[in-house]
Amino acid sequence: MTSLTRGANSPIDTATTTVEVTGARQGTVDLFVFQLGADLKVRTDADLVFFNNPSTPEGAVTLAGEQVTLSLGTVPAAIDTLAVAVALDENAPGSLSQVPGLAVTVTQTGGTSFEIPAEGLTTERSAVLLEVYRRNGSWKVRNRSAGWGGGLGALVTEHGVTVDETPAQTPTPTPTQAAELVRTAGAAGTSATVDGDGVRTVPGEATLSLVKREKLNLQKREVAKVLLHKGASNPVGRVVLVMDNTGSMSKRYRSGEVKRIIERMVPVATQLDSDGNLEAYAYAQRFVKLPDVTVADADTWVNTYVHLHGRHGDIDFDAIGGTNNEIPIMEEIIGTLDKSAAVPTLVLFFTDGGFHAKAQITTLMRTASALPAFWQFIGIGKSSFGVLERLDNLTGRLVDNAGFFAVENVDTLSNAALYELLLSEYPDWLRAARQARVLS
């Protein structure tokens, strides 16, 4: 096998070519292939091959797992370069230089095989590892090993793929526009499709850009993987988000951590909520019901409704108060549960602590154990979470209807780790609730 150092190139023929990337792993280090013209840009988004678009229209490039098959004889004449690239998932820490064994192997039937190690990378989070390109009517391969610190967004933008996600610049909607979010959520319908891996696609996803769809699909697959592994049967029902809106959370609101948390809950709703929308509440001393978060409007939603103070989207966030009182919001959610309908409900309750009403919360959780809801509490930070830490041992309940875990900063969790923590107990509750006839 011939090894090509960074920048080195070698001729190849037009036989079927197999390209395998070691170190790539879907959801952590994702693999992409770009068909590029003379300007090193794609002609359309269809020229980008990745797991959710595994083949170019004419079939010259196909992707299966971490292996790419190139039929060079059928590459369109307008294409000069095939760029094989990788990008770290946005929630994966570090850089590509820290990925063990990151390299490309190129194999041709009856021809020369090449080893293309990733060399010279330092802080890059995305990179083109290999170029297969035309030169004077023939094909050559080159070890490119060049990348971008900006990750997937920088990679696809560099190659001409449309990126329309700029949430930081999204203006806050007027009250009329905010009301439209509610109308859109109500009109979204309940039609969803499920692929062979059990991944649901809900209305609204088709309106997203290719990059947004790619990001969402990676997250959805991690959610579906947990549910499949845990044997969750008939899990679709309702997902409710409760977000701590107290003053002690101010640093996490300023840093954007709360926005990112909510964005990462949207894929959970696509898999578990009947209409794919995420019901949302903000709470402190009091609470407020917010419009549902939809797949199509998630960027606009987080910029409108993720605030500690002021009036935004016709919601007065100062009126909620600045200290913890969990009882009103818990009573509100319990009041929405209909045992006769028996719709499984997952409550995702984010808080940085302050649960002091031990006796009342204990009574509420015992009462709620006969209702069709599982409460997943997520502690943010290092505070004492009191009664939440002892929920698994709480006696006097019909079924175990609650789980708890704490994390210093949710941003430090990969998608796989986050969804495993969020959903690991939910399938057990589904089985227990059906056995106890809390669910049909």
C-alpha positions, 0 to 999 in steps of 0.5 A: 500500500502506498502512503501519501503525505499531506499535499502528495498526489498520485494518479489512479484509473477509472476502476471502481474506487472504494474510500474508507475513513477510519476514525469517522463515526456517525454522530461524533465524526461525520463523513461527507463527500462533495462533488465540485465544479471548477470553482470548487463549489457544488452545483446544487445541494444534491452534490453533497453526499452524507448519511441522509443523502447517501448518493449523488443523483447519477449514482457516481458517489454512494455512501454506506457507513464510513465507506464511500464508493466512487464510480469515476467513469460516471462522474458528470463532466461538469465535476472536477473534484470529489472532496472527502471530508469529515466534521465533528458533531457540534456537541463533540469536544476538542478538534479533529487532531484528537480523533484517534487513527483519523485516516483514509484508505483508497482501494481500486480493484486490481489497482494500487491502494493508498493510505492517506493519513490526516496530517498537520491538523491542530484546532480544526473541527472540520476538514477535507482529508482527500481530493479525487480530481481530474488532471489532463483527462485523467484522475488523481488522488491527493492528501489534502488534510486541510480544514476549518475551526468553524466545524460543519457550517464552515465546511459546507459554506466553503463548498457552496452549500446553502446555510440559512441558520443564523439564529443570533441575528434573528429579530424578535417577532412582534406580538402578531408574529409570536401569535403566528407561532402558536397558529403554526403549531396548531396547524402542523398536523399529526402526520409523521413517517417512520423509516426502517431504523425507527426514526420519525420525520414530522411535518415542518422538517421539509422546510429546513435547509440541508444543513439543519436537516442533517443536524436534526437527523443526527440528533433524531437517530441518537434519540431513536437509538436509545428508545430502540435499545431500551425496548420502548414500545408505542412511546409516542404521546406528548412531550412537555418542557419546563425551564427554570427561569429564576435569577440564579440561572442568569449566567446560563441564559447569557451564555446561550446554554439554555437556548442550546438545551431547548434546541436539543430537546426538539429532536426528542419531541419529533420522536415522542410527541404525536405532532412533533412539537414541544410544549413549553413552560417557563417557571420561577415563583410563578409560571407561564405557558409558552407557545409550542416549539416547532421544528420549523420555527425553533430558531425564531422561538428560542430568540423570542422566548428564552429570556429572564427579563422584559417583555418578549413575544407578548410574554412578561418574563419579569412577572414570573418572579425570580425565585423557585416555587415548583408547586404551581407548575407541577400542579398545572401539568398534573391538571393537564393529565387525562387518565382516561385518555392515557396518553404517555407524557414525558416531562423534561424539567430543567432546574438549577436547584432550590427544591425546598418544599419536600413534603408537598413535592413528595405528595404530588409525585405520589399522586401523579404516579397514578397518572400517565406521565413520567417526570425526568428532572435534570439538575444543572450545576452543583447545587443541592437538589434535595428531594429530587435526588431521592425520587428513585427511593420514594415509597407510596407510588403506584409506579416509579414515575420520575428520574433525576440526573445532574450535570454541571453544563449540558453543553459538555454532554454529547448527543448520545450521552445526553439522550441516554441520560434523558430517556434511559428510564422512560421505557421502563416507566412505559412498561410499568405504567401499562402493567399497572393500567395507568396506560392502556 
